[in-house]
Amino acid sequence: MTLLKPLIFQTLRHLSRGVVFHHDYARPHVVLAVRQKLLSKLKQFWKEGIMRLPERWKKVIEQNASYIT
C-alpha cells in the first residue's frame, strides 16, 4: 500500500485541474487544440447553445428518449 500512495496522489492530482483528457500527457498537441477551439468560441455561441437546450430536451421527451439527429 505504501508503494501505491504516490501513484494514487498523482492520479488524483490530475482530477483537481478541471477537465481531464485520457492520456493527455501522451498527446499534448491534442489537448492544446481542443482547449484553443473551446476558448475561441464567442459568448453568443455558448448562449445560443444553452438557450436551445429546453427545445432539444422537449424533443427527447416527445420521442421517448430516442436519439435526435
N, CA, C and O atoms as a GROMACS GRO file, in nm:
protein
  276
    1MET      N    1   0.083  -0.120   0.000
    1MET     CA    2   0.000   0.000   0.000
    1MET      C    3   0.086   0.125   0.000
    1MET      O    4   0.052   0.224  -0.064
    2THR      N    5   0.197   0.121   0.070
    2THR     CA    6   0.285   0.237   0.075
    2THR      C    7   0.337   0.273  -0.063
    2THR      O    8   0.353   0.391  -0.095
    3LEU      N    9   0.363   0.173  -0.146
    3LEU     CA   10   0.411   0.199  -0.280
    3LEU      C   11   0.304   0.261  -0.370
    3LEU      O   12   0.335   0.331  -0.466
    4LEU      N   13   0.179   0.236  -0.338
    4LEU     CA   14   0.070   0.288  -0.420
    4LEU      C   15   0.035   0.434  -0.389
    4LEU      O   16  -0.024   0.502  -0.473
    5LYS      N   17   0.070   0.482  -0.271
    5LYS     CA   18   0.030   0.618  -0.232
    5LYS      C   19   0.078   0.724  -0.330
    5LYS      O   20  -0.002   0.808  -0.369
    6PRO      N   21   0.205   0.724  -0.373
    6PRO     CA   22   0.245   0.826  -0.471
    6PRO      C   23   0.168   0.815  -0.602
    6PRO      O   24   0.134   0.917  -0.663
    7LEU      N   25   0.140   0.694  -0.646
    7LEU     CA   26   0.066   0.674  -0.770
    7LEU      C   27  -0.076   0.727  -0.757
    7LEU      O   28  -0.126   0.794  -0.847
    8ILE      N   29  -0.141   0.697  -0.646
    8ILE     CA   30  -0.277   0.745  -0.622
    8ILE      C   31  -0.278   0.897  -0.615
    8ILE      O   32  -0.366   0.961  -0.672
    9PHE      N   33  -0.181   0.955  -0.547
    9PHE     CA   34  -0.174   1.101  -0.535
    9PHE      C   35  -0.158   1.165  -0.672
    9PHE      O   36  -0.225   1.264  -0.702
   10GLN      N   37  -0.070   1.109  -0.756
   10GLN     CA   38  -0.051   1.165  -0.890
   10GLN      C   39  -0.178   1.155  -0.973
   10GLN      O   40  -0.211   1.248  -1.047
   11THR      N   41  -0.248   1.046  -0.961
   11THR     CA   42  -0.372   1.027  -1.037
   11THR      C   43  -0.478   1.127  -0.992
   11THR      O   44  -0.544   1.189  -1.076
   12LEU      N   45  -0.496   1.143  -0.863
   12LEU     CA   46  -0.597   1.235  -0.812
   12LEU      C   47  -0.560   1.380  -0.837
   12LEU      O   48  -0.649   1.464  -0.852
   13ARG      N   49  -0.432   1.411  -0.842
   13ARG     CA   50  -0.389   1.547  -0.867
   13ARG      C   51  -0.437   1.594  -1.004
   13ARG      O   52  -0.470   1.711  -1.021
   14HIS      N   53  -0.441   1.505  -1.102
   14HIS     CA   54  -0.491   1.541  -1.234
   14HIS      C   55  -0.638   1.582  -1.229
   14HIS      O   56  -0.680   1.671  -1.303
   15LEU      N   57  -0.714   1.518  -1.143
   15LEU     CA   58  -0.856   1.547  -1.134
   15LEU      C   59  -0.884   1.686  -1.078
   15LEU      O   60  -0.989   1.743  -1.106
   16SER      N   61  -0.792   1.740  -1.001
   16SER     CA   62  -0.815   1.870  -0.940
   16SER      C   63  -0.793   1.985  -1.037
   16SER      O   64  -0.821   2.100  -1.003
   17ARG      N   65  -0.743   1.957  -1.156
   17ARG     CA   66  -0.714   2.063  -1.253
   17ARG      C   67  -0.830   2.093  -1.347
   17ARG      O   68  -0.814   2.178  -1.435
   18GLY      N   69  -0.942   2.031  -1.333
   18GLY     CA   70  -1.054   2.058  -1.421
   18GLY      C   71  -1.076   1.945  -1.519
   18GLY      O   72  -1.082   1.828  -1.480
   19VAL      N   73  -1.087   1.978  -1.645
   19VAL     CA   74  -1.113   1.879  -1.749
   19VAL      C   75  -0.996   1.783  -1.759
   19VAL      O   76  -0.880   1.825  -1.767
   20VAL      N   77  -1.027   1.655  -1.760
   20VAL     CA   78  -0.923   1.554  -1.769
   20VAL      C   79  -0.938   1.483  -1.903
   20VAL      O   80  -1.045   1.433  -1.936
   21PHE      N   81  -0.831   1.479  -1.979
   21PHE     CA   82  -0.830   1.408  -2.105
   21PHE      C   83  -0.758   1.276  -2.087
   21PHE      O   84  -0.658   1.269  -2.016
   22HIS      N   85  -0.809   1.172  -2.149
   22HIS     CA   86  -0.745   1.042  -2.143
   22HIS      C   87  -0.609   1.052  -2.211
   22HIS      O   88  -0.601   1.093  -2.327
   23HIS      N   89  -0.505   1.015  -2.142
   23HIS     CA   90  -0.368   1.021  -2.195
   23HIS      C   91  -0.331   1.160  -2.242
   23HIS      O   92  -0.267   1.176  -2.346
   24ASP      N   93  -0.370   1.262  -2.167
   24ASP     CA   94  -0.342   1.398  -2.212
   24ASP      C   95  -0.193   1.430  -2.217
   24ASP      O   96  -0.152   1.520  -2.290
   25TYR      N   97  -0.112   1.358  -2.142
   25TYR     CA   98   0.031   1.385  -2.146
   25TYR      C   99   0.097   1.314  -2.265
   25TYR      O  100   0.208   1.350  -2.305
   26ALA      N  101   0.030   1.216  -2.320
   26ALA     CA  102   0.084   1.146  -2.436
   26ALA      C  103   0.063   1.229  -2.563
   26ALA      O  104   0.141   1.218  -2.658
   27ARG      N  105  -0.042   1.311  -2.565
   27ARG     CA  106  -0.074   1.392  -2.684
   27ARG      C  107  -0.105   1.536  -2.644
   27ARG      O  108  -0.219   1.580  -2.657
   28PRO      N  109  -0.005   1.609  -2.597
   28PRO     CA  110  -0.031   1.746  -2.552
   28PRO      C  111  -0.081   1.837  -2.664
   28PRO      O  112  -0.152   1.933  -2.638
   29HIS      N  113  -0.044   1.807  -2.789
   29HIS     CA  114  -0.090   1.890  -2.900
   29HIS      C  115  -0.242   1.879  -2.919
   29HIS      O  116  -0.306   1.974  -2.962
   30VAL      N  117  -0.298   1.762  -2.888
   30VAL     CA  118  -0.442   1.744  -2.899
   30VAL      C  119  -0.513   1.823  -2.790
   30VAL      O  120  -0.614   1.889  -2.816
   31VAL      N  121  -0.461   1.816  -2.669
   31VAL     CA  122  -0.520   1.891  -2.558
   31VAL      C  123  -0.518   2.040  -2.589
   31VAL      O  124  -0.617   2.109  -2.568
   32LEU      N  125  -0.406   2.089  -2.639
   32LEU     CA  126  -0.393   2.230  -2.672
   32LEU      C  127  -0.492   2.270  -2.781
   32LEU      O  128  -0.555   2.375  -2.771
   33ALA      N  129  -0.507   2.188  -2.883
   33ALA     CA  130  -0.600   2.218  -2.992
   33ALA      C  131  -0.745   2.224  -2.942
   33ALA      O  132  -0.820   2.312  -2.982
   34VAL      N  133  -0.783   2.130  -2.856
   34VAL     CA  134  -0.920   2.128  -2.803
   34VAL      C  135  -0.945   2.250  -2.716
   34VAL      O  136  -1.049   2.315  -2.728
   35ARG      N  137  -0.851   2.282  -2.630
   35ARG     CA  138  -0.867   2.400  -2.544
   35ARG      C  139  -0.876   2.527  -2.626
   35ARG      O  140  -0.960   2.613  -2.597
   36GLN      N  141  -0.793   2.541  -2.728
   36GLN     CA  142  -0.797   2.660  -2.813
   36GLN      C  143  -0.930   2.670  -2.886
   36GLN      O  144  -0.985   2.780  -2.898
   37LYS      N  145  -0.981   2.559  -2.934
   37LYS     CA  146  -1.110   2.558  -3.004
   37LYS      C  147  -1.223   2.602  -2.912
   37LYS      O  148  -1.307   2.683  -2.950
   38LEU      N  149  -1.225   2.548  -2.790
   38LEU     CA  150  -1.329   2.584  -2.694
   38LEU      C  151  -1.320   2.731  -2.654
   38LEU      O  152  -1.422   2.798  -2.641
   39LEU      N  153  -1.200   2.781  -2.635
   39LEU     CA  154  -1.182   2.920  -2.595
   39LEU      C  155  -1.207   3.018  -2.709
   39LEU      O  156  -1.237   3.134  -2.684
   40SER      N  157  -1.196   2.972  -2.833
   40SER     CA  158  -1.214   3.062  -2.948
   40SER      C  159  -1.362   3.090  -2.977
   40SER      O  160  -1.393   3.186  -3.048
   41LYS      N  161  -1.451   3.010  -2.923
   41LYS     CA  162  -1.593   3.030  -2.949
   41LYS      C  163  -1.640   3.158  -2.882
   41LYS      O  164  -1.601   3.189  -2.769
   42LEU      N  165  -1.725   3.233  -2.951
   42LEU     CA  166  -1.779   3.356  -2.897
   42LEU      C  167  -1.883   3.326  -2.790
   42LEU      O  168  -1.941   3.218  -2.786
   43LYS      N  169  -1.905   3.424  -2.702
   43LYS     CA  170  -2.005   3.407  -2.596
   43LYS      C  171  -2.142   3.380  -2.656
   43LYS      O  172  -2.221   3.306  -2.598
   44GLN      N  173  -2.171   3.440  -2.770
   44GLN     CA  174  -2.301   3.420  -2.835
   44GLN      C  175  -2.322   3.273  -2.871
   44GLN      O  176  -2.433   3.221  -2.860
   45PHE      N  177  -2.216   3.205  -2.914
   45PHE     CA  178  -2.224   3.063  -2.948
   45PHE      C  179  -2.270   2.983  -2.826
   45PHE      O  180  -2.359   2.899  -2.838
   46TRP      N  181  -2.210   3.008  -2.711
   46TRP     CA  182  -2.245   2.934  -2.590
   46TRP      C  183  -2.385   2.971  -2.542
   46TRP      O  184  -2.460   2.884  -2.497
   47LYS      N  185  -2.421   3.099  -2.550
   47LYS     CA  186  -2.552   3.144  -2.506
   47LYS      C  187  -2.662   3.080  -2.590
   47LYS      O  188  -2.761   3.030  -2.536
   48GLU      N  189  -2.645   3.080  -2.722
   48GLU     CA  190  -2.746   3.020  -2.810
   48GLU      C  191  -2.757   2.870  -2.784
   48GLU      O  192  -2.867   2.815  -2.787
   49GLY      N  193  -2.646   2.805  -2.760
   49GLY     CA  194  -2.648   2.662  -2.732
   49GLY      C  195  -2.726   2.629  -2.606
   49GLY      O  196  -2.803   2.533  -2.602
   50ILE      N  197  -2.706   2.710  -2.504
   50ILE     CA  198  -2.777   2.689  -2.377
   50ILE      C  199  -2.925   2.717  -2.395
   50ILE      O  200  -3.009   2.647  -2.339
   51MET      N  201  -2.958   2.820  -2.471
   51MET     CA  202  -3.098   2.856  -2.491
   51MET      C  203  -3.172   2.749  -2.572
   51MET      O  204  -3.294   2.738  -2.560
   52ARG      N  205  -3.102   2.671  -2.652
   52ARG     CA  206  -3.166   2.565  -2.732
   52ARG      C  207  -3.189   2.437  -2.652
   52ARG      O  208  -3.262   2.349  -2.697
   53LEU      N  209  -3.128   2.426  -2.536
   53LEU     CA  210  -3.140   2.302  -2.459
   53LEU      C  211  -3.284   2.264  -2.426
   53LEU      O  212  -3.322   2.148  -2.448
   54PRO      N  213  -3.367   2.355  -2.374
   54PRO     CA  214  -3.506   2.315  -2.343
   54PRO      C  215  -3.580   2.260  -2.465
   54PRO      O  216  -3.658   2.165  -2.453
   55GLU      N  217  -3.557   2.320  -2.581
   55GLU     CA  218  -3.622   2.272  -2.704
   55GLU      C  219  -3.576   2.130  -2.737
   55GLU      O  220  -3.656   2.045  -2.775
   56ARG      N  221  -3.448   2.105  -2.723
   56ARG     CA  222  -3.394   1.972  -2.753
   56ARG      C  223  -3.442   1.870  -2.649
   56ARG      O  224  -3.473   1.756  -2.684
   57TRP      N  225  -3.449   1.910  -2.523
   57TRP     CA  226  -3.499   1.820  -2.419
   57TRP      C  227  -3.644   1.782  -2.448
   57TRP      O  228  -3.684   1.667  -2.429
   58LYS      N  229  -3.723   1.880  -2.493
   58LYS     CA  230  -3.863   1.854  -2.526
   58LYS      C  231  -3.872   1.749  -2.637
   58LYS      O  232  -3.956   1.659  -2.631
   59LYS      N  233  -3.786   1.760  -2.739
   59LYS     CA  234  -3.784   1.662  -2.848
   59LYS      C  235  -3.751   1.522  -2.795
   59LYS      O  236  -3.811   1.424  -2.838
   60VAL      N  237  -3.657   1.515  -2.704
   60VAL     CA  238  -3.619   1.386  -2.647
   60VAL      C  239  -3.738   1.324  -2.574
   60VAL      O  240  -3.766   1.205  -2.589
   61ILE      N  241  -3.807   1.405  -2.496
   61ILE     CA  242  -3.923   1.356  -2.421
   61ILE      C  243  -4.032   1.309  -2.518
   61ILE      O  244  -4.093   1.204  -2.497
   62GLU      N  245  -4.056   1.387  -2.623
   62GLU     CA  246  -4.159   1.351  -2.721
   62GLU      C  247  -4.126   1.222  -2.795
   62GLU      O  248  -4.216   1.150  -2.837
   63GLN      N  249  -3.998   1.193  -2.812
   63GLN     CA  250  -3.956   1.073  -2.885
   63GLN      C  251  -3.920   0.958  -2.791
   63GLN      O  252  -3.853   0.864  -2.832
   64ASN      N  253  -3.964   0.966  -2.668
   64ASN     CA  254  -3.935   0.862  -2.568
   64ASN      C  255  -3.786   0.833  -2.557
   64ASN      O  256  -3.744   0.718  -2.555
   65ALA      N  257  -3.709   0.939  -2.549
   65ALA     CA  258  -3.563   0.932  -2.529
   65ALA      C  259  -3.488   0.871  -2.647
   65ALA      O  260  -3.376   0.823  -2.631
   66SER      N  261  -3.550   0.872  -2.765
   66SER     CA  262  -3.480   0.824  -2.884
   66SER      C  263  -3.374   0.925  -2.925
   66SER      O  264  -3.380   1.042  -2.888
   67TYR      N  265  -3.278   0.878  -3.001
   67TYR     CA  266  -3.169   0.965  -3.045
   67TYR      C  267  -3.221   1.071  -3.141
   67TYR      O  268  -3.300   1.042  -3.231
   68ILE      N  269  -3.177   1.195  -3.121
   68ILE     CA  270  -3.217   1.306  -3.207
   68ILE      C  271  -3.107   1.331  -3.309
   68ILE      O  272  -2.989   1.337  -3.274
   69THR      N  273  -3.147   1.346  -3.435
   69THR     CA  274  -3.047   1.376  -3.538
   69THR      C  275  -3.050   1.522  -3.575
   69THR      O  276  -2.974   1.566  -3.660
   0.00000   0.00000   0.00000
